[in-house]
């Protein structure tokens, strides 16, 4: 009966080498097969723009992980909606969001849009007046009539239409309401119903801005808004801000500057339709009104009912109360007037938009409002030239480190140094291929700190080789032959290597969890290369040395092998009994 072959003392090193070589070749083949042959570079290496947004809220509890995650998703959709490819949006700390736009992206448009809150409301117009317009007091004449009612007829300087699927169901409007010429003429032009007469002598003092504003106001300002409406000057940049306090309360808002350079201030009623009820927004060309750009809105079910209801009510009102204002982040984008009730679930906003303005507005409205208000803390732009210089400097630093390790290994360990060089090459191939694949898979970007982590990993990998080599040399110094020395040195070297790599990996993991931004790139690379070091030392270095120990060049201690007993000061072989006792004690201690 044939006896089964016993397992060799040094195991089957060829199997481990075959496994790691298959894995290495497989990763390289996958890298070339998918076309991702280069790691994805970060902003600091490839060039681009980095925007830091900081969350603000009157309610500190509103700044939480849930709202920050929602804001991150919306901002990412907005950036992608601008046609920016490979942009990165990630949270930093508790209240910051970092937006990285690679070279070639429209950084100005991105900076303007990414932090826009995009709170869209449809509010009925209660009153309007030009703001910041200085009107000379009217000259009195015996025939002049007093207390003239201002005209409320808007001019057609632009159009805005809301449709319900049929061209006939529409509402027309001006982008800014009415022309400024009519507002200026309203004070001096008597109305048919005016009564009383004006004194022939001019007033002793010029009217105040509040008096002029009241004289040019169309509609009725609610009493609670009277003081605010009279005081606000929309021509002043500092006063054109979001004054909406609540959706259920009336508010004052400013329009954008019209083609005449005039701003209007509006008194608005409570919110009738919310921007959250807009299911889709798209920038299109108005083929019926001169080919201008417009924004088509599509409402959901709740928005459709609310829009039909408000247009039905507004159609029965007199100007300007038959207008509704489209308010975006506290500023009136448009305030069209309604000629008739508009059933259905779609609307069109038009009136002097450029292509960029229409596309920006549609992009913001399509993805909804941010749950928090954000301010732009920092915008950093790195040119491709500077990024290339930094990448070149990082690669040179890594090359210098690699050359120094190779020279040290060859000078000090001679033949064993070739093993360390081969291990570094295998580790470099694994690291490069994994980083290239992770860039396409999870969006990992190699930034400058990540390059530093890879350079540090060269020392970690070399340290593992040195620990094992020195353990082997210690056994040779004790008088052991090479093959037994390789096997006895491995358990002690293995424990030291695992403890060392575990500490490095633990530090990398903690650093990754508690750090933000680019420092995470260093931590991620350090952790990845530390894990690969364990793989290389177990599946490549140890099996390779086991095979080399069977070769005469190393087993007989050639002077260039790095294991010459004479150069190492090896002791004479110990007596067998003492050697067995020492080996037994060492084995018990190892166990």
MIRO-543041 format. One line per 2 residues: number of its first residue (from 1); their letters; for each residue y, x, z of C-alpha. Coordinates in pm, 1 decimal, always signed. Each point is the difference from the previous one (the first is absolute). Layout:
N
NUM = A = Y,X,Z ~ ...
//
This chain:
591
1 = XX = +0.0,+0.0,+0.0 ~ +333.1,+147.6,-109.8
3 = XX = +254.4,+59.1,+271.6 ~ +355.6,-118.2,-70.6
5 = XX = +262.9,+266.4,-54.3 ~ +205.8,+71.8,+306.9
7 = XX = +379.2,-28.9,-16.2 ~ +166.7,+344.4,-32.3
9 = XX = +186.3,+121.5,+306.3 ~ +324.5,+19.4,-192.0
11 = XX = -47.2,-347.0,-153.6 ~ +73.3,-86.1,-360.7
13 = XX = +343.8,+146.2,-70.2 ~ -33.2,-64.1,-372.5
15 = XX = +6.7,-376.7,+54.5 ~ +326.8,+11.4,+192.5
17 = XX = +159.7,+219.7,-265.4 ~ -119.8,-232.5,-275.1
19 = XX = +145.5,-301.8,+184.2 ~ +349.3,+143.4,+42.3
21 = XX = +4.1,+131.0,-355.9 ~ -98.6,-344.4,-131.4
23 = XX = +274.5,-163.0,+207.2 ~ +257.5,+253.9,-118.9
25 = XX = -93.8,-37.7,-365.7 ~ -5.3,-379.3,+38.0
27 = XX = +353.8,-11.3,+143.8 ~ +131.6,+228.9,-274.1
29 = XX = -170.0,-211.4,-267.0 ~ +145.1,-318.3,+152.6
31 = XX = +344.0,+158.8,+6.3 ~ -10.8,+88.5,-368.7
33 = XX = -177.3,-322.5,-92.9 ~ +273.2,-216.6,+152.4
35 = XX = +275.9,+219.9,-140.8 ~ +149.4,+69.5,+341.7
37 = XX = -8.1,+376.3,-29.0 ~ +309.6,+68.9,+210.2
39 = XX = +96.2,-105.9,+351.1 ~ +278.9,-252.5,+22.2
41 = XX = +317.4,+178.9,+107.8 ~ +246.3,-133.0,+253.1
43 = XX = +374.1,-39.6,-46.3 ~ +78.8,+344.1,+144.4
45 = XX = -223.6,+170.9,-256.8 ~ +26.4,-219.3,-310.7
47 = XX = +361.1,-110.4,+41.6 ~ +131.3,-352.4,+49.9
49 = XX = +185.9,-214.5,+251.5 ~ -85.1,-87.8,+358.1
51 = XX = +175.8,-299.1,+160.7 ~ -14.3,-59.9,+375.1
53 = XX = +58.1,-360.6,+112.6 ~ +58.5,-98.7,+362.0
55 = XX = -75.3,-351.9,+126.0 ~ +268.7,-192.4,+190.5
57 = XX = -18.5,-333.4,+175.7 ~ +190.1,-189.0,+267.4
59 = XX = -337.7,-81.6,+152.6 ~ -175.3,+323.7,+107.1
61 = XX = -336.3,-178.4,+2.5 ~ +34.3,-72.1,-372.9
63 = XX = -49.4,+369.4,-78.0 ~ -377.1,+9.3,+34.2
65 = XX = -295.3,+130.3,-195.6 ~ -63.6,-333.2,-173.5
67 = XX = +354.3,-32.8,-137.2 ~ +11.2,+368.0,-93.5
69 = XX = -326.7,-34.1,-195.5 ~ +133.4,-308.6,-178.7
71 = XX = +322.9,+181.7,-86.1 ~ -194.9,+301.2,-127.4
73 = XX = -205.5,-220.5,-233.3 ~ +308.1,-180.3,-135.6
75 = XX = +190.5,+325.1,-57.2 ~ -301.1,+148.7,-178.3
77 = XX = -15.2,-305.4,-228.6 ~ +371.0,+32.3,-73.6
79 = XX = -27.2,+368.4,-88.0 ~ -299.4,-64.3,-224.9
81 = XX = +187.7,-292.3,-154.8 ~ +268.8,+245.1,-112.3
83 = XX = -260.5,+183.0,-206.4 ~ -16.5,+301.1,+233.4
85 = XX = -349.9,+146.8,-11.0 ~ -167.5,+192.6,+280.6
87 = XX = +263.6,-91.8,+257.5 ~ -95.0,+26.6,+367.4
89 = XX = +109.1,-243.6,+270.7 ~ -111.3,+69.0,+355.8
91 = XX = +114.0,-67.8,+354.6 ~ +131.1,+278.5,+219.5
93 = XX = +3.1,-61.9,+370.7 ~ +85.9,-343.3,+136.5
95 = XX = +300.7,-94.5,-213.3 ~ +22.8,+226.9,-305.2
97 = XX = -136.7,-40.1,-352.2 ~ -17.1,+293.6,-242.1
99 = XX = +18.7,-70.6,-374.6 ~ -93.5,+296.5,-220.3
101 = XX = +84.2,-35.2,-368.4 ~ -134.2,+276.8,-225.2
103 = XX = +206.1,+172.9,-264.3 ~ +97.6,-221.8,-289.7
105 = XX = +51.2,-311.5,+216.6 ~ +330.8,-183.0,+12.4
107 = XX = +108.0,+121.1,+343.1 ~ +335.9,-181.2,-1.8
109 = XX = -147.8,-340.6,-76.6 ~ -277.1,+61.1,+249.6
111 = XX = +246.0,+97.1,+272.5 ~ +198.6,-318.3,-65.6
113 = XX = -301.1,-232.2,+4.3 ~ -264.5,+128.3,+237.9
115 = XX = +191.5,-82.8,+316.4 ~ +157.3,-324.6,-118.0
117 = XX = -98.8,-275.2,+239.5 ~ +4.9,-262.0,-278.9
119 = XX = +69.1,-307.6,+211.7 ~ +52.5,-261.2,-271.3
121 = XX = +143.1,-342.6,+79.1 ~ +125.7,-297.7,-197.9
123 = XX = +293.7,-156.8,+186.7 ~ +232.2,-285.7,-103.0
125 = XX = +363.9,+99.9,-55.1 ~ +247.9,-178.8,+230.3
127 = XX = +319.1,+183.6,-97.5 ~ +112.4,+303.6,-198.0
129 = XX = +315.5,+204.0,-51.0 ~ +99.2,+329.6,-161.4
131 = XX = +20.5,+274.7,+257.5 ~ +256.0,+277.3,+31.9
133 = XX = +218.7,-146.4,-276.3 ~ +372.4,+37.1,+63.7
135 = XX = +185.4,-298.9,-145.6 ~ +381.9,-6.1,-2.3
137 = XX = +153.1,-309.8,+159.1 ~ +70.5,-270.1,-260.3
139 = XX = +359.1,-38.0,-113.8 ~ +135.4,-334.4,+101.9
141 = XX = +160.1,-241.1,-243.4 ~ +140.4,-349.7,+54.9
143 = XX = -285.8,-147.6,-193.6 ~ -280.5,+190.2,+171.0
145 = XX = -250.9,-205.2,+188.4 ~ -151.1,+107.6,+331.8
147 = XX = -346.1,+4.6,+146.0 ~ -175.0,+35.1,-330.8
149 = XX = -373.2,-27.7,+5.1 ~ -168.1,+307.8,-142.2
151 = XX = -210.7,-35.8,-309.2 ~ -373.3,+12.6,+52.5
153 = XX = -111.6,+36.7,-356.8 ~ -203.3,+317.6,-54.4
155 = XX = +38.9,+196.7,-318.6 ~ -289.6,+101.8,-215.9
157 = XX = +20.9,+375.7,+27.1 ~ -376.7,+12.9,+44.7
159 = XX = -291.5,-238.0,+33.9 ~ -285.4,-60.1,+234.0
161 = XX = -263.5,-256.8,-77.7 ~ -290.2,-147.8,+190.5
163 = XX = -273.7,-156.5,-204.9 ~ -299.3,-214.7,+72.7
165 = XX = -192.7,+79.6,-312.4 ~ +227.8,-197.9,-232.5
167 = XX = +314.8,+144.5,-162.2 ~ +201.0,-313.7,+78.2
169 = XX = -42.7,+30.3,+376.3 ~ +254.7,+271.3,+72.0
171 = XX = +292.9,+92.1,+214.2 ~ +288.2,+212.1,-120.0
173 = XX = +223.6,+219.4,+208.2 ~ +223.3,+299.5,+6.7
175 = XX = -126.9,+314.1,+158.1 ~ +304.7,+5.8,+229.1
177 = XX = +79.8,-371.8,+4.5 ~ +333.4,-54.4,-171.3
179 = XX = +258.2,+212.7,-176.2 ~ +266.3,+165.8,+207.4
181 = XX = +277.4,-131.4,-226.8 ~ -61.8,-358.3,+109.6
183 = XX = +4.9,+102.5,+364.8 ~ +334.1,+168.7,-38.9
185 = XX = +148.0,-296.4,-184.8 ~ -119.0,-251.0,+253.4
187 = XX = +288.1,+59.0,+241.9 ~ +275.1,-54.1,-254.9
189 = XX = -155.0,-276.3,-204.1 ~ +42.8,-352.2,+134.9
191 = XX = -299.3,-225.0,+0.5 ~ +17.1,-360.8,-114.5
193 = XX = -45.3,-126.4,+351.9 ~ +253.2,+230.4,+163.7
195 = XX = +270.9,-156.5,+205.1 ~ +318.5,+124.1,+163.6
197 = XX = +245.0,+254.3,-126.3 ~ +66.5,+365.9,+59.5
199 = XX = +331.8,+133.5,+128.2 ~ +221.9,+167.8,-258.0
201 = XX = +54.2,+311.1,+213.0 ~ -279.5,+257.1,+13.2
203 = XX = -169.0,+69.7,+332.9 ~ +171.5,+245.5,+229.1
205 = XX = -315.0,+209.9,+44.9 ~ -291.2,+79.1,-231.1
207 = XX = -316.0,-198.7,+70.8 ~ -278.8,+177.0,+190.1
209 = XX = -330.8,+94.2,-153.5 ~ -163.5,-281.2,+197.4
211 = XX = +250.9,-248.8,-142.5 ~ -63.3,+125.4,-352.7
213 = XX = -375.9,-18.9,+56.1 ~ +31.1,-356.7,+123.9
215 = XX = +217.5,-93.7,-295.5 ~ -254.4,+136.0,-248.3
217 = XX = -307.9,-141.6,+175.2 ~ -210.2,-261.5,-174.0
219 = XX = -220.4,-222.3,+213.3 ~ -17.2,-53.0,+373.3
221 = XX = -59.0,+284.5,+242.7 ~ -199.8,-102.2,+309.4
223 = XX = +208.3,+25.1,+319.6 ~ -231.9,+260.9,+152.3
225 = XX = +54.9,+226.5,-302.9 ~ +374.7,-57.7,-43.8
227 = XX = +120.7,+309.4,+184.7 ~ -265.8,+228.5,-149.4
229 = XX = +54.5,-135.7,-350.1 ~ +377.7,+49.6,+21.5
231 = XX = -26.2,+352.3,+140.9 ~ -260.8,+154.3,-227.6
233 = XX = +118.4,+213.9,-292.1 ~ -286.8,+57.3,-242.2
235 = XX = +200.6,+257.9,-193.2 ~ -46.8,+234.8,+297.6
237 = XX = -333.3,+184.9,-13.5 ~ -47.5,-9.2,+375.0
239 = XX = +22.2,-379.9,+11.0 ~ -256.3,-63.8,-275.2
241 = XX = -296.2,-11.8,+234.5 ~ -271.6,-241.1,+99.6
243 = XX = +170.1,-264.7,+217.0 ~ -292.6,-243.0,+6.2
245 = XX = -91.3,-66.2,+361.7 ~ -263.0,-269.2,-44.8
247 = XX = -170.8,-191.2,-278.1 ~ +94.5,-331.3,+167.3
249 = XX = +369.7,+80.0,+38.0 ~ +278.6,+20.0,-261.3
251 = XX = +122.2,+346.8,-89.5 ~ +268.3,+192.4,-185.1
253 = XX = -95.2,+229.8,-286.8 ~ +164.9,+210.0,-268.4
255 = XX = -75.0,+6.5,-369.6 ~ -31.9,+302.4,-218.3
257 = XX = +305.1,+109.4,-194.5 ~ +40.2,-203.0,-318.9
259 = XX = +107.2,+125.2,-340.8 ~ +366.6,-34.3,+105.9
261 = XX = -54.1,+216.5,+306.4 ~ +35.6,-294.0,+242.4
263 = XX = -218.3,-68.2,+302.8 ~ -56.5,-353.6,+130.8
265 = XX = -81.6,-113.2,+350.7 ~ -218.5,-304.9,+48.1
267 = XX = -71.6,-233.0,+288.2 ~ -368.8,-87.0,-24.8
269 = XX = -215.3,-269.0,+157.5 ~ -340.2,+50.8,+163.3
271 = XX = -284.2,+147.6,-204.6 ~ -159.9,-248.0,-238.5
273 = XX = -257.8,+221.0,-174.4 ~ -134.2,+333.0,+123.9
275 = XX = -83.0,+304.4,-206.4 ~ -350.4,-9.4,+143.2
277 = XX = -52.2,-312.6,-210.2 ~ +51.9,+201.2,-322.0
279 = XX = -347.0,+77.3,-128.5 ~ +106.6,+202.2,-304.4
281 = XX = +315.6,+156.6,-141.5 ~ +32.4,+158.2,-342.7
283 = XX = +290.0,+153.5,-193.9 ~ +31.5,-146.7,-350.8
285 = XX = +254.7,-27.1,-280.4 ~ +189.1,-326.7,-35.8
287 = XX = -52.7,-83.8,-365.9 ~ +218.7,-313.3,+20.0
289 = XX = +314.8,+144.6,+155.7 ~ +83.3,+313.1,-195.3
291 = XX = -302.0,+209.4,+89.7 ~ +109.2,+95.9,+351.0
293 = XX = -241.1,+96.1,+274.1 ~ -117.3,-256.4,+252.5
295 = XX = -254.5,-35.7,+279.3 ~ -261.1,-275.1,-21.1
297 = XX = -125.3,-134.9,+333.1 ~ -320.5,-188.6,+64.8
299 = XX = -26.4,-193.2,+328.3 ~ -309.7,-87.2,+196.7
301 = XX = -76.5,-358.4,+103.8 ~ +228.4,-3.4,+302.4
303 = XX = +279.1,+169.8,-192.2 ~ -32.5,-246.4,-288.1
305 = XX = +48.8,-299.9,+230.6 ~ +291.7,+160.7,+182.0
307 = XX = +171.7,+105.0,-325.3 ~ -35.6,-348.1,-148.8
309 = XX = +142.6,-154.1,+316.1 ~ +306.7,+227.3,+20.1
311 = XX = +88.7,-33.6,-368.0 ~ -26.5,-378.3,+27.8
313 = XX = +250.4,-0.2,+285.4 ~ +236.1,+252.7,-160.2
315 = XX = +15.6,-187.0,-330.7 ~ +171.8,-291.7,+175.0
317 = XX = +273.4,+220.2,+154.5 ~ +339.9,+103.4,-130.2
319 = XX = +86.4,+363.2,-69.1 ~ -44.9,+235.3,+169.9
321 = XX = -248.9,-191.1,+215.0 ~ -224.5,-43.5,-303.1
323 = XX = -76.6,+374.0,-0.3 ~ -275.5,+190.5,+173.6
325 = XX = +28.4,+369.0,+85.1 ~ -280.5,+246.7,-58.2
327 = XX = +44.5,+238.7,+294.2 ~ -179.2,+334.8,+2.8
329 = XX = +30.7,+206.7,+318.0 ~ +317.4,-185.2,+97.2
331 = XX = +174.9,+44.4,-336.7 ~ +37.2,-279.9,-252.6
333 = XX = -166.2,+102.2,-325.4 ~ +85.6,-323.2,-178.9
335 = XX = +128.8,-348.3,+87.4 ~ -82.5,-237.8,-288.4
337 = XX = +102.9,-367.4,+4.8 ~ -244.4,-281.8,-68.3
339 = XX = +58.0,-269.2,-260.9 ~ -312.0,-199.7,+77.0
341 = XX = -309.9,-12.5,+215.3 ~ -250.1,+270.3,-96.6
343 = XX = -363.4,-87.3,+69.8 ~ -265.0,+263.9,-57.3
345 = XX = -82.3,+342.2,+130.6 ~ +204.1,+251.6,-201.5
347 = XX = +356.0,+121.9,-21.1 ~ +203.2,+256.7,-189.6
349 = XX = +276.7,+221.1,+139.3 ~ +235.1,+142.0,-261.5
351 = XX = +360.1,+103.8,-38.3 ~ +96.8,+350.0,-106.5
353 = XX = -305.5,+191.0,+117.3 ~ -79.8,+332.8,-159.7
355 = XX = -363.0,+82.2,-72.3 ~ -21.0,+226.6,+305.4
357 = XX = +158.0,-262.2,+228.5 ~ -230.9,-275.2,-121.7
359 = XX = -312.5,+213.2,+31.6 ~ +101.2,+125.9,+344.5
361 = XX = +66.4,-352.6,+128.0 ~ -327.9,-130.0,-144.7
363 = XX = -191.0,+293.3,+148.5 ~ +144.7,-58.1,+346.1
365 = XX = -60.8,-375.4,-9.6 ~ -354.6,+29.5,-134.6
367 = XX = -137.7,+181.9,+302.0 ~ +182.8,-187.2,+272.8
369 = XX = +226.4,+97.2,+284.3 ~ -57.0,+283.9,+240.3
371 = XX = -76.1,-116.1,+354.3 ~ +248.5,+255.5,+138.7
373 = XX = +335.5,+145.2,-93.1 ~ -8.4,+362.7,-113.5
375 = XX = +265.4,+266.5,-29.1 ~ -29.8,+313.1,-213.0
377 = XX = +3.7,+296.1,+237.5 ~ -65.5,+278.0,-247.0
379 = XX = -47.9,+57.0,-372.5 ~ -138.6,+342.6,-89.0
381 = XX = -42.8,+113.4,-358.0 ~ -209.3,+305.5,-89.8
383 = XX = +34.9,+131.8,-352.8 ~ -316.9,+85.2,-193.8
385 = XX = +121.1,+360.3,-16.1 ~ +29.0,+27.6,+377.7
387 = XX = -334.6,-173.4,+45.8 ~ -161.3,+243.0,-244.3
389 = XX = +148.2,+296.9,+185.3 ~ -136.4,-127.3,+330.8
391 = XX = -344.2,-56.1,-151.3 ~ +5.1,+350.0,-147.5
393 = XX = +96.6,+148.7,+336.7 ~ -281.3,-190.1,+173.7
395 = XX = -258.0,+115.7,-254.3 ~ +115.7,+361.0,+30.9
397 = XX = -28.1,-19.5,+378.3 ~ -352.9,-138.7,-29.9
399 = XX = -96.8,+268.8,-250.6 ~ +132.0,+274.3,+227.5
401 = XX = -199.5,-139.0,+290.9 ~ -314.9,-19.1,-210.9
403 = XX = +39.1,+358.0,-126.7 ~ +51.1,+134.4,+353.4
405 = XX = -313.4,-178.0,+124.8 ~ -202.4,+131.6,-296.2
407 = XX = +119.7,+357.6,+55.2 ~ -76.3,-16.2,+371.4
409 = XX = -348.2,-140.4,-67.8 ~ -86.6,+269.4,-254.1
411 = XX = +137.2,+289.5,+204.7 ~ -148.6,-103.0,+333.1
413 = XX = -317.5,-186.8,-97.5 ~ -74.4,+157.7,-339.6
415 = XX = -298.8,-184.0,-145.9 ~ +33.8,-286.8,+246.5
417 = XX = +357.3,-34.3,-119.9 ~ -133.0,-131.2,-331.4
419 = XX = -158.3,-287.8,+192.1 ~ +333.3,-92.1,+156.8
421 = XX = +172.1,+19.1,-339.3 ~ -262.2,-230.0,-154.0
423 = XX = +41.1,-241.7,+290.5 ~ +379.8,-4.7,-44.3
425 = XX = -43.1,-74.6,-370.3 ~ -238.3,-290.2,+68.9
427 = XX = +235.3,-135.6,+268.3 ~ +298.9,+28.3,-237.3
429 = XX = -183.9,-186.2,-277.4 ~ -102.2,-279.8,+237.1
431 = XX = +351.3,-28.9,+144.7 ~ +170.7,-6.1,-340.8
433 = XX = -234.7,-256.2,-153.8 ~ +14.2,-231.1,+303.3
435 = XX = +382.0,+13.2,+9.6 ~ +18.0,-77.3,-371.2
437 = XX = -228.8,-300.1,+40.0 ~ +176.3,-123.2,+316.0
439 = XX = +332.3,+4.1,-183.6 ~ -132.9,-259.5,-243.0
441 = XX = -213.7,-184.7,+253.7 ~ +221.5,-47.8,+304.8
443 = XX = +331.2,+138.7,-124.3 ~ -18.2,+326.8,+195.8
445 = XX = +293.0,+220.0,-101.6 ~ -5.6,+374.8,+50.0
447 = XX = +331.6,+95.3,+156.5 ~ +126.2,+331.6,+132.7
449 = XX = -138.0,-47.9,+355.6 ~ -337.9,-88.7,-153.9
451 = XX = +5.0,+330.0,-189.0 ~ +66.9,+172.9,+333.5
453 = XX = -303.4,-177.6,+145.1 ~ -214.5,+129.0,-286.7
455 = XX = +124.4,+355.9,+62.2 ~ -84.3,-27.1,+369.2
457 = XX = -347.8,-120.0,-101.1 ~ -67.2,+337.4,-165.2
459 = XX = +15.8,+161.4,+342.0 ~ -221.2,-270.3,+154.5
461 = XX = -269.0,+51.7,-263.4 ~ +16.4,+379.5,+30.0
463 = XX = -22.5,-28.7,+379.2 ~ -332.5,-186.0,-27.0
465 = XX = -142.0,+276.4,-218.9 ~ +116.8,+267.1,+242.8
467 = XX = -161.3,-175.2,+297.6 ~ -338.3,-13.1,-174.2
469 = XX = +22.7,+354.9,-138.5 ~ +83.5,+144.9,+340.5
471 = XX = -288.8,-183.3,+162.8 ~ -233.8,+152.2,-258.8
473 = XX = +145.1,+343.9,+59.7 ~ -48.3,-40.5,+375.4
475 = XX = -370.2,-67.7,-57.8 ~ -29.8,+304.5,-227.7
477 = XX = +170.1,+215.5,+263.2 ~ -262.8,-119.4,+245.6
479 = XX = -266.4,+149.2,-229.5 ~ -121.2,-318.8,-175.0
481 = XX = -100.7,-4.1,-363.8 ~ +228.3,-192.2,-234.5
483 = XX = -213.3,-310.0,-61.6 ~ -62.6,-68.3,+369.8
485 = XX = +363.2,+91.2,+71.1 ~ +122.9,-265.1,-245.7
487 = XX = -209.4,-268.5,+164.8 ~ +83.4,+95.5,+360.0
489 = XX = +372.1,+33.1,-72.2 ~ +30.3,-343.5,-156.7
491 = XX = -36.4,-224.7,+311.7 ~ +274.9,+181.0,+191.9
493 = XX = +227.3,+29.8,-303.1 ~ -59.5,-365.4,-86.6
495 = XX = +112.5,-118.0,+343.5 ~ +317.4,+209.4,-11.9
497 = XX = +86.1,-115.6,-353.0 ~ -51.8,-366.8,+83.8
499 = XX = +215.2,+19.5,+313.7 ~ +275.9,+181.9,-187.1
501 = XX = -2.5,-243.1,-294.1 ~ -17.4,-300.0,+233.6
503 = XX = +316.2,+114.5,+178.3 ~ +179.0,+55.9,-332.3
505 = XX = -110.0,-339.0,-131.7 ~ +102.3,-173.4,+323.3
507 = XX = +346.5,+156.9,-18.0 ~ +33.0,-108.3,-364.5
509 = XX = -106.9,-356.7,+82.3 ~ +244.2,-32.5,+290.7
511 = XX = +280.5,+149.6,-207.6 ~ -72.7,-243.0,-283.8
513 = XX = +6.7,-301.7,+231.4 ~ +317.6,+84.7,+190.5
515 = XX = +203.1,+159.3,-279.8 ~ +181.5,-164.5,-290.3
517 = XX = +104.2,+92.2,-349.8 ~ -80.4,+338.6,-145.2
519 = XX = -155.1,+138.5,+318.4 ~ -291.7,-235.4,-59.5
521 = XX = -69.1,+190.4,-322.1 ~ -48.6,+319.9,+202.2
523 = XX = -226.4,-177.2,+249.1 ~ -207.3,-168.3,-272.7
525 = XX = -56.0,+323.4,-192.1 ~ -83.7,+192.0,+317.4
527 = XX = -256.0,-261.6,+105.3 ~ -156.0,-16.1,-347.3
529 = XX = -39.2,+377.3,-34.3 ~ -137.4,+28.7,+355.0
531 = XX = -270.0,-256.8,-80.3 ~ -80.0,+185.5,-323.4
533 = XX = -28.6,+324.4,+196.3 ~ -290.2,-149.0,+198.1
535 = XX = -167.1,-109.7,-323.9 ~ +40.3,+342.2,-162.3
537 = XX = -120.1,+201.8,+298.8 ~ -310.6,-219.4,+48.8
539 = XX = -97.4,-62.8,-361.6 ~ +121.4,+316.5,-169.5
541 = XX = +74.3,+299.3,+223.6 ~ -302.5,-14.5,+230.1
543 = XX = -255.7,-72.0,-277.7 ~ +149.9,+272.0,-220.1
545 = XX = -20.6,+263.3,+275.2 ~ -359.1,-107.1,+70.4
547 = XX = -92.5,+66.0,-362.6 ~ +188.0,+331.5,-7.8
549 = XX = -183.5,+115.7,+313.7 ~ -319.8,-2.4,-205.7
551 = XX = +148.9,+248.5,-246.8 ~ -59.5,+369.8,+49.6
553 = XX = +369.5,+87.5,-35.2 ~ +86.0,-194.9,+313.5
555 = XX = -330.2,+6.5,+193.5 ~ -16.7,+382.3,+2.5
557 = XX = +364.2,+30.4,+100.3 ~ +155.1,+163.7,-304.8
559 = XX = +330.3,+170.3,+88.9 ~ +188.4,-240.4,-231.4
561 = XX = -175.0,-307.9,+130.7 ~ +218.1,-18.5,+309.6
563 = XX = -313.5,+0.9,+217.2 ~ -78.8,+371.0,+22.5
565 = XX = -157.8,+56.2,+347.2 ~ +144.7,+351.5,+22.1
567 = XX = +357.9,-113.3,-67.4 ~ -46.1,-285.1,+246.2
569 = XX = -136.9,+232.7,+272.0 ~ -332.3,-179.5,+27.4
571 = XX = -213.7,+71.1,+306.5 ~ -365.2,+111.3,-24.6
573 = XX = -249.4,-287.2,+0.7 ~ -75.0,-124.1,+349.7
575 = XX = -352.3,-8.1,+143.5 ~ -188.5,-308.5,-105.5
577 = XX = -38.7,-142.1,+351.8 ~ +361.7,+45.0,+84.7
579 = XX = +102.0,-131.2,-338.1 ~ -215.9,-309.1,+43.8
581 = XX = +144.5,-56.9,+347.3 ~ +353.1,+36.9,-131.2
583 = XX = -74.5,-228.8,-293.2 ~ -158.5,-258.1,+231.6
585 = XX = +301.9,+4.2,+231.8 ~ +234.6,-33.8,-295.7
587 = XX = -204.0,-290.2,-135.6 ~ +7.5,-179.1,+335.8
589 = XX = +373.3,+54.4,+24.7 ~ +48.4,-129.0,-354.6
591 = X = -199.6,-314.3,+79.6
//
